[in-house]
Amino acid sequence: MNKDQVKGTLKEAAGKVQETTGKVIGSTEQQLKGIKKKVEGQAQKNAGDMKEIIKDAGKQ
């Protein structure tokens, strides 16, 4: 597991929390910020996954 995978997973989780908080308090702005953060985290995690795939392919 590399830094991008870890950071992406954490950012995705924080986004989910922010989105849920926005729903609870009725703040569309917070919901949208949470969704944005969640998507950014997913993208960062996917980039980390690709790095691992490339790294593993280089070992073969």
C-alpha positions in Angstrom: 0.0 0.0 0.0 1.4 3.4 -1.0 0.9 7.0 0.2 -1.7 7.8 -2.4 -3.8 4.8 -1.5 -3.8 5.7 2.2 -4.4 9.4 1.7 -7.1 8.7 -0.9 -8.9 6.3 1.4 -8.8 8.8 4.3 -10.0 11.7 2.1 -12.8 9.5 0.8 -13.9 8.7 4.4 -13.7 12.3 5.4 -15.9 13.2 2.4 -18.5 10.6 3.4 -18.6 12.1 6.9 -18.9 15.6 5.6 -21.6 14.6 3.1 -23.6 12.8 5.9 -23.2 15.8 8.2 -24.5 18.0 5.5 -27.6 15.8 5.1 -28.2 15.8 8.9 -27.9 19.5 9.3 -29.7 20.3 6.0 -26.7 22.0 4.4 -26.6 21.4 0.7 -23.2 23.2 0.6 -21.7 20.8 3.1 -23.1 17.8 1.2 -21.6 19.0 -2.1 -18.2 19.7 -0.4 -18.3 16.2 1.0 -19.1 14.6 -2.3 -16.3 16.6 -4.0 -13.9 15.4 -1.3 -15.1 11.8 -1.6 -14.5 11.9 -5.4 -11.1 13.4 -5.0 -10.2 10.7 -2.5 -11.4 7.9 -4.8 -9.3 9.4 -7.6 -6.2 9.6 -5.5 -6.8 6.0 -4.3 -7.2 4.8 -7.9 -3.9 6.6 -8.8 -2.2 4.8 -6.0 -3.7 1.5 -7.1 -2.3 2.1 -10.6 1.1 2.9 -9.2 1.0 -0.4 -7.3 0.0 -2.3 -10.4 2.9 -0.7 -12.4 5.3 -1.4 -9.6 4.2 -5.0 -9.4 4.4 -5.5 -13.1 8.0 -4.2 -13.1 8.9 -6.9 -10.7 7.9 -9.7 -13.0 
